[in-house]
Amino acid sequence: MAAVGTRAWAAATGGRLSWPERLGLLADAVALQVAVLPAQIRWKLGLGPERHAALDPRDIRPPDTNAARAAETICREVSPPWLVNHCVRAYCWGRILGAQRQLRPDDEVFYVACLLHDLGLTPHYAAGPTDPPCFAVRGANAAHEFARGVGLAPAAQERVAEAISLHVNVSVGLEHGPEAHLLNAGTALDVTGLRYWELPEGAADAVVARHPRLDMKRLIGEAWKVEADAHPECRGHFLNQFLQFGSRIRSAPFPE
């Protein structure tokens, strides 16, 4: 059976979770919390180690390719400004976390996946009667078509779409590729603050200054709740119902 969140799973289910799959995601959440709790506690107590930057946020630049520029265009065309900035910050966080861990994603694939990962939350890609109910699956399908249209290689098309389909899982392991792993990590950091404590000193302020949050907590919380309430069989609703996702958004270590 295909793993939850993968394109193969999405093709079979449309993004609808079975109860065994919900239990599996709960187990993933417990394992993740156990794994990060010691570092999180040290950070909150001010006892964490000094974090040296492996990548200066000021040095982060998007790839200069046709696909990257086209992804920026479609992101800005269909997304409100706060969501555009969220997509760009996800790229920045992923690049920083990846450098800290010496991961080397394909920068074009990763950037395109970041810019397009929330297409499914936009009105343009809202679910119709025959569309998959899961917004991540809708976004992955749209991104796959985009990637094919701009001439990315078939393997790159799949990596973009797979990363987007997986990104709302509780966690995404490196077995799915560095792009999927870092998209999940970067979006989780921007939305809930997960692994904020791994950022080098000053990185958060530098990234947010370049790409302001624009009332992000309120607006993404509202958009997420609308999507989750509309599709109670999908991962968005699961995160709200069982993992208090709305509360995690509000308590993220960002002022807005």
N, C-alpha and C positions, 0 to 999 in steps of 0.2 A: 504494500500500500504506500502511495506517495506521501511524503512528509507534508504536514500542514503548512500552508502558505506558498508552496511551490507551484509553478505553473501547471505541472501535471495534476496536482491535487485540485487546483482551481478549475481545470478543464473538466474534472469529474464531478465537482461539487458546486461550482459557481461561487465558492467562498463560504458555503454554509457549513457550520461546525456540527459534528455529531457530539453526543454527550461524552463518549470516551475521549474525543479530541479535546473537549473542554477540560476534562480532568487532566489530560496530558499538559495542557497549557498552564493549568494551576500548578502542577508539579514543576514546570519550567520556571514559573514565577517564584516559587519557594526557593528553588536552587539558585536563581539569580540573586535573590535578596540575601541569602546566606553568603554567597560569594563576595558581594560588594559591601556587606555590612561593616566589617572591620575597618576598611579604608574610609567609609562614610563617617563612622563614629570618630576616627582620628581627625578627620577634616573638621567636623563640627566642634571638636574640642581644641582645635588649633594645634594639633600634635602631628599633623602629617609632614612628610619630608618636603624639603624645598624642591619645587618642580621646575626643572630647567627646560627651556623651550628647545625641542628638536626642530621646530619650524616656527619662524616668526610670522604671526598673522599678517603683518604688513607685506610679506613676500608672497602671499597667496594670490594667484591670478588664475582666471579660468583658462582652459585650453583654447588656443586660437585656431579653431577648426570650423568648418561649415556646419557640422552637426551641433557643436556647442552654441554657435550663434543662433541657429534655428531653434534650439531648445529654449534659449532665452526669449526669443520672439513669441513662441507659442505660450510659454509660461506667463509672460506679461499680458498677452492678448486675452487670456481666459481667467486669470487670477487677480483678485484684489491685491493692492500693494502690500498688505501685511503678510499675505500668503507667498508672494514673490520673495520677500525678504526672508521668510522662514526657509524657503527652498535654498536660497543662497547661503544662509547661515548653516544649514545642514551640511552643505558642501564644505564650508570652512571648518566646522567641528570635526567632520570626518577626516579631512586632511590633517588636522592637528593631532587627533587621536591616532590616526594611522602612523604619523611620523613618530609619535611617542612609542609606538609598539613595533616600529620598523616594518610596517606593512606597505606594500607597493601596489595599490590598485591601478588599473588602467584609467588614467585621468580623464580621458574623453568619455568612456563608459560611465565612470562614476559621476562626472558633472552632469551628463544628460539624465541619468537616473535621479539625481538630486533635484534638478530643475523640473522634472516631470512627475515626481513621485506622488504629488497630491492632485493630479488632474481629476481624479475621481471625486474630489470634494467640491469641484467647481460646478456651477449650473450647466455649463456647456456639456459636461460629461455625467450629468445626473442620470440615475437609473431609469430606463424606460421599461415597458412591460416585458421585453425579451432580453434585457441586459442582465449581467450578473449583479446580484444585490450587493456584493462586497465592493466598496469603493476602491480598495487597493487592486482588486482584480480588474475592475473597469479601467483604472489608470494604467495597469500593466499592459492590458490589451491595446489601449490607445498609444502608449509609448512604443510598443512593438511595431505598430503600423508606422508611427513617426520614424523610428530608427530605420525601418526598411525603406521608407520614402526618401530619406536623406542619404542613403547609400552606405550605411554602416554594414560591415561584414555580418553574415548570418550569426556567427558566434557572439559578436558584440550585441546584436539585436536581442538575443536570448538573455545575455547577462543583464542588460538594461531592464528587460521585462521581469526577469526572475527577481532581481533586487527589489523592484517596486512591489511585486506581488507578496514578497516575504516581509516587507519592512514593518508591518504592524504586528508581527509576532512578538511575543514577550522578549525573545532574544533570537539572534541569528548567528549561528556558528560559522567559523571560517571554512568549514567543509562546503559551504555554499558560495565561496569566493570572497575576496576582500571587498569587492564593491558592495555586495549584499550585506556583509557584516558591518561595514562602516556606514552604509545608509541607515541601517537600523540603529546603530550607535549614535550617529549624528542627529537623527530626528528625535530619538528619545532624549538626548541631552537638551535639545532646544525646547521640547515640549514639557518635559517633567524634571529636567535637571539631572537625570541619571548620568553618573560619571563626571559631573561637573568638577569634582575634586581632582580629577586626573588632568585638568587643563593647567598649563604652565601659568605662573603669575602674570597677571595683566592681559592674558589672552581673551578672556570673556569681555572685558571692557573694550578692547580694541575691535573685536568682531562686531559687537553691538553698536559701537560708535559708527562703524562703516555701514552697517545694515540694521537700522533701528527696528525695534520690535513692534511699534505702532499698535499698541493695545492688544498684543498677541494673545495673552492669557484669556481675556474675555472673548475675543473673536473666534479663536480656534476651539475654545470650550463650547461655544454656541454651535459652531459648525459640526463639531464632533457629535454633540448630543442629538442634533437633528438627524444626522446620518445613522447613529446607533439606534435611535428610536424607530426609524423607518425600516431598519433591517435587523430585527432582534436575533436572527439566526447567525449573524456574522461576528467577526472578531472585534469590531468596534463596540458592539453592545456587550460582548463578553468582558472587555476591558473595563467598561463602565460598571457593569453589574457586580463583577467579582473582584476587581482590582482597584476600585475607587479611582478611576482614571481622572474624573473631573477634579477630585480633591488633589491629586498629584499635579495636575496642571496648575492649580491655584497656588500650590506650595513650592513650585519651582523657584530656584534661587535667582530670579530675575524680577525687577520691579514691576514689569508689565508683560 
